[in-house]
Structure formats: C-alpha cells, structure tokens
Amino acid sequence: VGGANFGQLDDESWLENYFKLEEYKKANNGNANPSQTDKDPETKKLAKWLNDQRTLRNTGRKNKKGIIKKLIPEREALLTELGVIWDWQLHLRRLELEDFIKGYLELRKEYPDERPKNGDKRFKKILEKKHQIRFRYKDDTSEENKWRIDRLNEIKFQWT
C-alpha cells in the first residue's frame, strides 16, 4: 500500500487510503494523524500507510532495482492540505516540552525557589523531568536541540 509504485492499481489504492484518511479526520475533530498504536485495526493500518507516506516524502524508499522512489509532489500537497504533520516525532517532542513548561511554570508560581514544602508531591514528576532536562541538554548546543533550549530559556528555566 506504500505508494512506491506509480501504476494504475497503486493510484487507486493510494486514493482509497487518502479518502479513508479524510474520513478519519472528519471523525476525529480535524486530526489527520492516526496512531499506529490505536486499538482499531483499520486505524492502525491507515496509520501505517501514512507513516509510509512520511518515509517516502522524507527519505524515499529503494525498490528492488535500487531506485529510490519519493512521494510525488501532488500527493504531498494533498496530504499537507489535509493536515498531515510530516515530522511527527518532532511534533510529539514539542508537545511534550510544552506540557513540561506548563507544569514547571505552575511549580514556580507556587514555589519560586522550586522546593515544595510540607511533603507536597504534586510536582514530583516535574522536578524529575527538570533533572532529566538539565542533565541531557545543559551543555548541548546542537542545532537539533536549539529550539528546546531557546524555549526553556524564554521561561527562565533554572539550569543549576
């Protein structure tokens, strides 16, 4: 179902999956990015197909003859218009960071010194995540993590 062959049958199969994705979006409040861990086997299958489209767009796929096939621009445009997020993993990392920031700001609002008192355990996960972030990104100046570090600096994240 991947889209690596561009024959008539594949065009029909691709369009069939595209229309299924359209229906999925309508049924899921505008979300055009089904999960491969969904309990519904049809949704899993659709998510796998979409992941194949992402692979074709991002890196391409080598066929048996060694030729790299890419997602054709018309298909990419249709999926983009539908609301497909092409770099799903980066999207998830951004959402995760924003969730952390929300909790971190709540902690600092209640405890400016970041030290909960009287056994307050509500912020335990936030403090654990802060430790992980400090350990992982404190000295990391790579371009890949620049957006994360910049966002944390914007909220005056305490690195020490």
matplotlib code that plots the C-alpha trace (Angstrom):
import matplotlib.pyplot as plt

x = [0.0, 3.1, 3.0, 6.4, 4.9, 3.1, 0.9, -2.9, -3.6, -1.4, -3.1, -6.4, -5.0, -3.4, -6.6, -8.6, -6.3, -6.4, -10.2, -10.0, -7.7, -10.2, -12.9, -10.7, -10.0, -13.8, -14.4, -11.5, -12.0, -9.7, -6.8, -5.3, -2.6, -3.8, -1.7, -0.1, -0.9, -4.6, -6.8, -8.8, -7.1, -8.3, -6.9, -3.6, -3.5, -4.2, -1.5, 1.0, 0.1, 0.5, 3.9, 4.9, 3.9, 6.1, 9.0, 8.5, 8.5, 11.3, 13.9, 12.4, 12.3, 14.6, 12.8, 14.2, 16.1, 17.8, 15.9, 14.8, 11.2, 9.9, 6.4, 5.2, 4.5, 0.8, 0.3, 2.4, 0.3, -3.0, -1.8, -0.4, -3.7, -5.5, -3.4, -0.8, 2.2, 5.2, 7.7, 5.5, 8.3, 9.4, 5.8, 5.4, 8.7, 7.4, 4.1, 5.9, 8.1, 5.1, 3.4, 6.6, 6.8, 3.2, 3.8, 7.2, 5.6, 2.9, 5.6, 7.5, 4.3, 3.6, 7.2, 9.5, 12.6, 11.4, 11.3, 7.9, 7.2, 5.2, 5.5, 3.8, 4.3, 2.2, 5.3, 7.4, 7.2, 8.0, 11.1, 12.2, 11.8, 13.7, 16.6, 16.5, 16.4, 19.3, 21.4, 20.5, 20.6, 22.6, 25.7, 24.1, 24.4, 23.4, 21.1, 18.7, 18.1, 18.4, 14.6, 14.2, 17.0, 15.7, 12.1, 13.4, 15.5, 12.4, 10.7, 13.9, 14.5, 16.9, 19.8, 21.5]
y = [0.0, 2.2, 4.4, 3.3, 2.0, 4.5, 2.2, 2.4, -0.1, 1.8, 5.1, 3.6, 2.1, 5.4, 7.4, 4.8, 5.3, 9.1, 9.1, 6.8, 9.4, 12.2, 10.2, 9.6, 13.4, 14.1, 11.6, 12.8, 16.6, 17.6, 15.2, 13.8, 11.9, 8.4, 6.4, 3.1, 2.1, 2.6, -0.4, -0.3, -2.5, -0.2, 2.9, 1.0, 0.1, 3.7, 5.0, 2.5, 3.7, 7.4, 6.5, 5.0, 8.3, 10.2, 7.9, 8.4, 12.2, 12.4, 9.9, 7.9, 4.1, 2.0, -0.5, -4.0, -2.3, 0.0, 3.1, 5.5, 6.4, 9.6, 10.8, 12.7, 16.4, 16.2, 13.6, 15.5, 18.6, 16.7, 15.2, 18.6, 20.3, 17.6, 18.4, 15.7, 16.6, 15.4, 15.3, 13.6, 12.7, 16.4, 17.4, 15.0, 16.2, 19.8, 18.9, 17.0, 20.1, 22.4, 20.1, 20.2, 24.0, 24.4, 22.2, 23.9, 27.4, 26.2, 24.9, 28.1, 30.2, 28.2, 27.6, 30.3, 28.5, 25.3, 23.5, 22.2, 22.2, 20.1, 16.9, 18.4, 15.7, 17.3, 18.5, 15.3, 14.4, 18.0, 18.0, 14.6, 15.9, 19.1, 16.9, 14.9, 18.1, 19.7, 16.5, 16.0, 19.5, 21.8, 21.6, 20.5, 23.3, 21.2, 22.6, 19.8, 20.9, 24.7, 25.1, 23.2, 25.2, 28.5, 27.7, 26.8, 30.0, 32.0, 30.9, 31.5, 27.8, 27.4, 25.2, 25.0]
z = [0.0, 0.3, -2.8, -4.1, -7.4, -9.6, -11.6, -12.1, -9.3, -6.9, -7.8, -6.9, -3.7, -2.7, -3.3, -1.3, 1.6, 1.1, 1.3, 4.4, 6.0, 5.0, 6.8, 9.8, 10.0, 9.9, 12.7, 14.9, 15.2, 12.4, 13.4, 10.2, 12.0, 13.2, 15.7, 14.9, 18.5, 18.1, 19.2, 16.0, 13.3, 10.5, 12.1, 12.7, 9.0, 8.0, 10.3, 8.8, 5.4, 6.5, 8.0, 4.7, 3.0, 5.5, 4.8, 1.0, 1.5, 4.0, 2.8, -0.1, -0.4, -2.5, -4.8, -5.8, -8.7, -6.3, -7.5, -4.7, -5.0, -3.4, -2.7, -5.7, -5.1, -5.9, -3.2, -0.7, -1.4, -0.9, 2.4, 3.6, 2.8, 4.8, 7.8, 7.9, 10.2, 8.3, 11.2, 13.7, 16.2, 16.4, 16.8, 19.8, 21.4, 21.1, 22.7, 25.5, 26.1, 26.2, 28.8, 30.9, 30.7, 31.8, 34.9, 35.5, 35.5, 37.9, 40.2, 40.1, 40.7, 43.9, 44.9, 43.4, 44.9, 43.3, 46.6, 47.5, 51.3, 53.7, 51.6, 48.6, 45.9, 43.2, 41.3, 41.7, 38.0, 37.0, 39.2, 37.9, 34.3, 35.2, 36.4, 33.1, 31.0, 32.9, 32.6, 28.9, 27.4, 29.7, 27.5, 24.3, 21.7, 18.7, 16.1, 16.8, 20.4, 19.9, 19.7, 23.0, 24.8, 23.4, 24.6, 28.1, 28.3, 27.4, 30.6, 32.6, 33.2, 36.1, 34.7, 38.0]

ax = plt.figure().add_subplot(projection="3d")
ax.plot(x, y, z, "-o")
ax.set_aspect("equal")
plt.show()
